[in-house]
Amino acid sequence: MGPADEVALVERLISFDTSNHDGVHSAFAFLKGWMEARGLAHKQYELNGLPSLVAAVGDGPRTIVWNAHVDVVPGKLEQFSPWREDGRIYGRGAYDMKGGLAGMLAALSDLASARASIPGLKVKLLIVPDEESEEAPPQGKASAHLADEGHVGEFVICGEPTNLEIGVQSKGVLVLRIEVTGRAAHGSTPWEGENAILKAMEIYRRIGELPFAAGRSELFDRPSINIGRISGGDVVNKVPDQCRIDVDIRYLPGQDPDEILRQVRALGADCVTPLYELDPAALDPGEPHVRVLGDALRDLGYGAGDTVGRDGASDAVFFLRRGIPSIEFGPAGAGHHGPEEYVEVESLARYRRTLVAFAQRLALAPA
């Protein structure tokens, strides 16, 4: 079988609507068949009714881990029919992160064909179905479960989109459900009531004025605050007396989520309930594996190996909690979670080559 085609791979992966369980199962069936056809050793796991896959190349004793997720946020129907334009591949998940997954799969296949180039090193690829989940599943996230099963190493690369820069920090996640009570009245006399929707929107506005929201750091200009859902009112001719908003707060490394929760609760909502929390990620940019990856990028002519912070979160946190240095590193593109999400075709090949070069360099470097 010839070399893997990362472009064909990402287009095939985009075609699965992995925002739902049926699409996730179909995508994993494809991935399992792809690995079997290429003779890649792999094992499937099940957690919370969804599959995960672990594939490996090399004999060790040293191990590094590549981590990827196949799930995406919901998109329009046409986003699951990928199209190419101006050197880009468009579609849901192209950038976040089926492009990264395709590059990792192709790089793993390359290493399988050149095992002698990574003496003493094993490369594991962990593919999970639930990174985008907005709430903690009953049995926890799949990446954490796979780490508990022993699928860890001396370094982890999560293939989140970074435009071929090295993500050494990411924001933490604190999703809050805020419930507000007003007073009902006839819609023609709103001054006789108290509109719960307007009260909720005022609380949201004031969140942006809280002390934590003014936070700054070397890699981040500010925390991120977004209303993801709102529910209020029952009929149009009545002043709504109930409103619920779900607010996604992405806080900076070094900020305290308990203090953020305290500040939000002080705004006077009837109830503020945390729905989901995830630690921020932070790694020393001078960490030895980061330096090796930066050297690989520079020697290939793909950039300066810059280290950056990412506004989004990732499963890198589950490995950092175990004391394993972990970063985010993925191909170039834009528009993730938006209507015109894309990955750059040229960056897919560059990403693939960089992953291979990194593993080969690391195999020859002192442990």
Steps between C-alpha positions, in 0.01 A plus 500: 500500500634845407553799728196630686326800347430752776277710272276206411496402867380836628231519232376152591498584870308824442228300324404336831268715710678431827293749694272202577559146623408328173756705312764432763445124471519517120821702511665256737396207282676674210809572710521143624477368144763750383741382769435134426566555129838654583597241760513754783477343843198639681254438782144624543347614828142585597400771746161664551369303201761643261816345351860620526803366313865468595751425223874457547820483298846413633634290784604743773602499782441875461147608405343819370127556452303676228144581605212581264123525516254407226192677641389843381242762598177497296510655154280559199433201275721635222797522735523121501562500124856636482607724215833645384558861407816714476724240663258438785274214605172624646266304726399442859803379694750580224696719743375364833633243470454250221785666312728432795371144530560435129855632532565280802363192325716562194809567715441180698478308172828660388671392821363147463675485163824631650515343847879493489500881508356508856724256693386449857189716455131409495245744360140457617201667337195538727177583317205600719131582437414760765743793520230747393256378766375796704426291806702232677370156389395255774825304486723796416668606176656238274850653497512483881377140487765399247768660716367299796531188282872570467509681167745766608854596410774753554329764284155561349400694189130585474421574135285806565529779239799729564609607150822299541590695814553323833221553751653497849204661677122483471220658697299316761128437462223594743148454358233655722121469492350827625132507594308824547148566627288801400133593542235414241267762351300555181717562196318827433601639841861386548560774757276306738730198490869421527643342186719203596666489158613863530622431856702203374653706220597769750672238716687377193612855422621547856702175489721674247564776756604268785862513623594161349390618154774765501770235540801505267802279450803474273316277251138615544333840471198404708273217616217403262131527594216376279129421532455163334133442581205704623150390596228729631132583466215280384266726295566824317223703669630449852795654681732202562549417866771234450824498300798268487830571329798268463823699499833363376788664688856428386732620773874553499770277648554623854140614553287323762169356373356503853566874520340550158194309618486715814514820296220384267278390788540843659311651203171388652365224274259260666722200428848454346596138437830376354428256213853420387854584606839431345839620618709737292812355341848641546842365409845659512589606142855385571394141570742267310238334276366843404850602395538186285167570330602860439829381347311266268277785380793732439709241317208418270453871433149506645541787742688612806350244737316776688317412822151643546192493721167366372162637601337157478550207734615148417563154639864595564381580853438133581866420433638812668312394815716187497819702475549423130613797289227560242440754226257584221636492146300485180474618139401842369150618418221705655131517584468213746144465630392752234323480161816515285742277687802395295847349514779595261600214271871589504509508879370141520812371324722725709334380817545137401870549418560689825349224713720241327811717531426566868471129579821423310690780674370395840603137443860613449500747791608399853213384719 
